[in-house]
Amino acid sequence: MKKLFTKVNSFYNILTGSIAFYPTFYSILAIFLAFFMKYIETVDASKQLIEWFPGLEITDVDTARNLLTTLIAGGISMLVFTFNMVMLLLSQAAANYSPRVLPSLISNRKHQLILGAFLGSILYNIITLIGIDEPTQNQTIPILSVLLGLTAAIISLAAFVFFIHNISFNIQINNILKNVFSKALKRLNKVIDSNYKDGSFSNTDDWITFKAKKSGTLQNISISGLKKIAKEQDIKIKLLQIKGTYLLANSPLFKINKEIDEKVTDEIQEYFLFREPELVSDNYVLGFKQITEIAVKAMSPGINDPGTAINAINYLTQLFCVRMNKPDLELLIEDDKELIELKTVSFEELIYTTCAALRTYSRNDVIVSLKMMSMYEQLLQNPASKEDYYKSIHKQAELLMHDCKEHIENTGDLEKLQNLYEKIAS
């Protein structure tokens, strides 16, 4: 059951992450509604409506057709414009910020709902238009269907106004940074609050190693499913790969302390989910990567936006402060029984890969370099689960100072950096 739930959840994330999900759903819904309204018209619903509201009567069939034709043409025009705006948003975000932020923008439910409203109203009006015939003694103009199409067009128009506001809001870099930061922080806090202890299995050299059956990015691991198997089979599982790592087939994937049936092994393999697009909501390390890439892109000569880089460093500082509360080694223990050892990105590796990229583009900019040095100072004042974390921070401050001495020529700027570095080193 756990395996089925994991697969269904993964499929749901892929499905809802597609920009075509809600437009397709709304289109199907609109088609069914159009045919349902054709049935409603056969029971004289429009006649009943005219009796209640005589002012809504449409006596000329050409008026109804022209109204629907206008709504369809206008809806198609707005749909094309909306689609162009979405493509512009995605291309601009990829060019100016980072291609990694595209999945979060594509999966924005508001954009999908607005596109779905346009497409649904257009399809409904087309089907309604096709079904309008010359009125006879037993058949009248489908006024109710036409009015419903008009209402759908008005709703689409309101959605279009909201879309212009929303897309101009989402394209702002500060909002993109905040969105990535919020998802990474939420995921990081969830990991910290989990039932993991600081530790690892001992003497695992003679354990049985199992390899990956296919290539791809290890996007997620179902720990709950692995825990259930570990309890049922009375085994210990050691994970050998970090989430977000690209693996080739036959790469070492996990170890088990004793032999098990091939059927159980295949079931364990199912809990390792491979797919290309990574999500910050599944892996907080990706949040560090995306914010770092945005900062690096902002410092590139083509963009040269140190303000964005400074904002990104502020968010990284907050994430590092939270990460310092998490141990590097994670051991899942339940009922005083060791079950699963996870492999995670160490704090030393995380801060190195993040700061190495920032140093490359900020070592010529004294303002950004001062901000990075200030980040190290703040991190050293933050409590940590391990004293080794402070050594890693000191090391990064030393590397930054070394690079700045080689690339910054102004003695006054170097003096400010040196004073702050000495304060950190003391």
N, C-alpha and C positions, 0 to 999 in steps of 0.2 A: 504493500500500500504506500509506503514511504517513497519507494522508487517511482511509482506511478505519479504521486503528488509532485515529486521533484521534476519529472519530465513535463507534466502539465504546466507547472509554474514557469519552467524555462520556455516552453512554447508560448505561453501567454505573454511573457516579457518580450519575446521576439515579435509576436503578432502586434501587440500594442505599441511597440517601438517603431513600427512602419508608418510612414506618413499617409499610406493609403488605407489604413485600418478603418477609421471612423468615416471617411468619405464613402468607402465601399458599403459599410453597414447602413449609413443613411440612405444611400442610393437604393439598396434592396428594400429598405423600409418604405421609401417613397413609391416604389413600383407597386408594392403590395397595397399601400394606401390608395393609390390611383385606381386599382382594380376593385378595391373594396368600395370606393366612392361610386364607381360605375354600377355596382350592385345596389347601393343605397338609392341611386337615382331611379332604379326600376320600381321602387316602392313609393314613388311620388314624394320624396323628401323635399325637393325643390318647391313643389306646389304648396306643401305645408309651410315652408319657410316664407313664401310670398304672402300666404294668408296672415301670418304673424307680423311680417314686416313688408308691407306693400312697396315701400320705397326702394327695396333692393331688387325689384324686378328688372330683368333685361329682356326687352321685347325683340331686339334685332340680333340674329345669330352672328352677323358680321361684327357686331360690337364685341361679343364674347370672344370671337376668334382674334380680332385685332388686339384686344386686351391681353390675351394669353401670348400672342406672338410678340408683343412688345416686352412682356415680362421675360420671355425666353431669351430674346435678343439681349436685353439688358443684363440678365443673369449670366449669360455666356461672356459678355464683355467684362463684367466684374470678376468672374471666375478666372479668366485669363490674366487679368491684372493682379489678382490675388496670388495666382500661381507664380507669376513673374516676381512678385515681392518676396515670396518664400524662397525662391531660387537665389534672389539677390542677397537675402539674409544669410543663406547658407554659404554662398561663395565669399561674401565679405567676411564672415566669421572665420572661414578656413584660411583666407588670405591674410587677415590682419591679426588673428588671435592664435588659434590652433585647430587643426583638423579634428582633434580629439573631442572638441566640444560639440561637434555636429550631431552625434546621437541624442544628446539631451535636447537640442533644438528641434530635431526631427520628431522626437517623441512627445513634444509639447502638445498636450491634449487640446488646448484652446485652439491652436492652429488647425488641428485635424477636425475639430467640431465645426469651425467656420467654413472650411472647405467642404465638409459634408453637408452643411446647410445649403450652400450654393448649389452643389451637384444634385442634392435631393429635390430642391424646389424646381430646378430646371427639368429633371426627368418627370416629375409629377405633372408639370404644366404641359410637357410634350404629349404625354399619354392622354391627358384630359383634352388637349386640342384635337388630337386624332379622333377622339370619341364623340366630338360635337357634330351632330347631324341637323338637317333642317327640321324645325319643330313640326310635329303632326298632331292629330287630334289626341292620340294616346301618348305622345312623347313631347316633353317640353325641353327648353334649353337647360342644361345642368348648372343652374345658378349656384347651388351649394358647392359644387366642385370648383367652379370658377372663383367664388369668393374664398375658398380654402387656398387655392393657388395664389390669389392676391395676398392673403395673409402670410403665406410662406415667403413670398417675395419681400414683403415689408420686414419680416423677421430677418431675412438674409441681408437686407439693406442695413438694419441695425447691427447685425453681426459684422458687416463690412466696416462700419465706423469703428467698432470695437477692435477689429483686426488692425486697422491703421494705428490705433493707440498702442495696442499690445506689441506689435512688431517693432515699433519705434522704441518701446521700452526695453524689449528683450535684446536688441542689438547693442545696447550700451554696455561697454566693457565692464563697468562696475557691477552691473546686474549679473553678467555672465560669471564674473569672479565670485560674487556672493552666492550664486546658485551652486557652483562647484564646491565652494567652501562648506556650505550648509550640508550638502550630501556627504562630503568626506567626513565632516565632524560627526554627523549622525551615525555613520558606519563605524567610525573609530570608537565612539562612546559605546556602541552596541558590542563591539569586540571586547572592550575593557570590562563591561558589565557581565560578560559571559562567564561560565563556570570553568575558567582556565587558571591553572597554577603555574608558577615559575619553576620549570624543571624539564627533565628529559629522561628517556629510558636509558638504562645502563646496559652495556654489553650487547649491542645489537649486530655485531659483526657476523654472527652465525644465523641471523634471521633470513627468511626466504624473501628474495626480491622479486617483485612483479613489475612488468614493463607496460608502458602505454601501448594500446592497440592501434591508435591512429595519431596523425599529426594535427596540430592546431594549438590555439591559445587556451590555456587552462583558465577558463573564465570564472568558474565557481566550483566549490566542493560542498556536497551535502554532509555536513558534520553530523546532523541528527540521524541520517540514514546509516552512516558508518558506526555511530555509537550503538545503534540498535543491533547491528550485526556483531559488533565486538562483544556485546552482552550475551547475545544468543549463542554464539560460537565459542565464548570464553577465550577470546584472543586479544592480542594487543596489536595496534596498527600504527606504524610510523610513516608519516607522509614525507616524501623526498623532494617534492617540488613546491614552489611558491606560486600562489595564485597570480595570474597575469603573465606567467612565463610561457613562451612559445616552445612547444615540445615536438620532437620528431617521433615517429613510430619507433617502438622498442627502446625509448628512453626510460630509465628507472623511474617508477611512479610511486610505489609504496612498498613497505616491508611488513611482514607478519611473523610473529614469534614461533609459529608452528604450522605444519601442513594442514590444508583445508581442501574441501571438495572444489572441483573446477566450477561447479554451479555457483558456489558461494563467491568464488573469485570473480566470476562474470558479473555477479550482482554488485560487488564492490566497485568494479570498473564503471558501472552505470552511474555511480554517484560522483564521478569526475566529469564535469560538464565542459565540453570543448566547443567554443564558437569564437568568431573573429572579433566582433565589436565588444569592447570592454565597457563596463558600467561602473561609475564611481560608487553607486549604491551597493555594489557587490565587493568592491576592493578599494579601501581608502587610499592605498598607495597611488592609485591612478589619479586621485585628487591632487596629491603633491605634484605629480607629473604634469597635469594640465595647468595648474597655477604657475609652475615653473616655466612651462613652454610659453605661456602668455607673457610672462615677465621677460623672457629671453627675446621673444618676437618684438616686444615693445622697445627693447634696447637695441634692436638691429638698426643699421644705418638707414634703411629704407623707411622706417617708421619713426624712430628716435622719440619715444614717449616715456621719459623717466618717471613721470607721475604715475603711470599705470604700473611700472615696475615696482615703485615704492608701495603702492596699494597691494600688489601681489605679495610682497615681502611681509606686509602686515598680516595678511591672512596666513601665510606660511608660519609666521611666528606663533600665532594662536594654535595652529595644528601641531606644531612641534611641542608646544607646552603640554598639550593633551597627550601626545604620543610618549612623552617622558614618563607618564604614569603607567605605561604598559610595558611589561617585561618582554625581552626578546624571545625567550623560550616559552612555549605554551604547551602545557600538558593537561589534557582533559581527564579529570578524576571525578568519579561518582561512586558514592557508597564506599569510600576509602579504597577504591580500585582504579588503578591506572588503565586507561582505555586507549587514548589516541594522543600521539605527539604530532603537533603541527609544525610545519616549516614556514617561517615568516621572514620578512625583510627586517634585518637588524637595524637598530637606531643608527649605528655607525655608518652602515651602507646607505640608509635613507638620507641622512643629512649630507653625506658625501656626494651622492649623485645629484641631489638638489642644488647644493651650493657650488659644485664644480661647474655646472651649466651657467649659474648666475655669475660666477667669477669671470668666466670667459668674456662676457659682454659688459660687465660693470666695472672692471678693473681700470678703465680709462675715465670713468665717471665718479668723481669724488662724492657726490651727493648720494648716489646709490650705494657706493662702497661704505660710506658712513652709516647708511641705513642697515646694511648687512652686519656691520660691526655692532651696531646698536641691538640688532636681533640676538647676536651671540651674548651680549651683556644681559639682556632680559632672560634668555634661556638659562643662564648660569644662576640666576636668582630664583628660578622655578624649581620646586621639589621634583626629584626623580626617583624612579624605582630602583635604579642602579647607579653607583658612583661612576662607572665606566662611561656613562652618558656625558658627564662633564668633561672627561678627557677628549671625547670626540668633538665636543664644542670648542675646546681650547685648540685642538688641532686645526679645525676649520678657520678659526680666527688667525692662527699663525700662517696658514696658506694664503688667506686673503691679504694679509699684510705683506707677505713676500711678493705677491703679484702686483700690488699697488706700488711698491717701491720701484719695481721695474718699469711701470707704465705711466705713473704720474710724475711729472717733472716739477710741478709747482711745489716749492718747499713749504709754503704756508699750508697747503692742503695736506701734504704728507705729515706735517707737525700735528694737525688735528687728528688724523688717523692714528698716528703713533701714540698720542696721548690717550686716546680711547682704547687702543690695543694694550697699552701698559696697564691701564685700569682693569682690563679683563684678565691679563696674565698674572696680576698680583694676587 
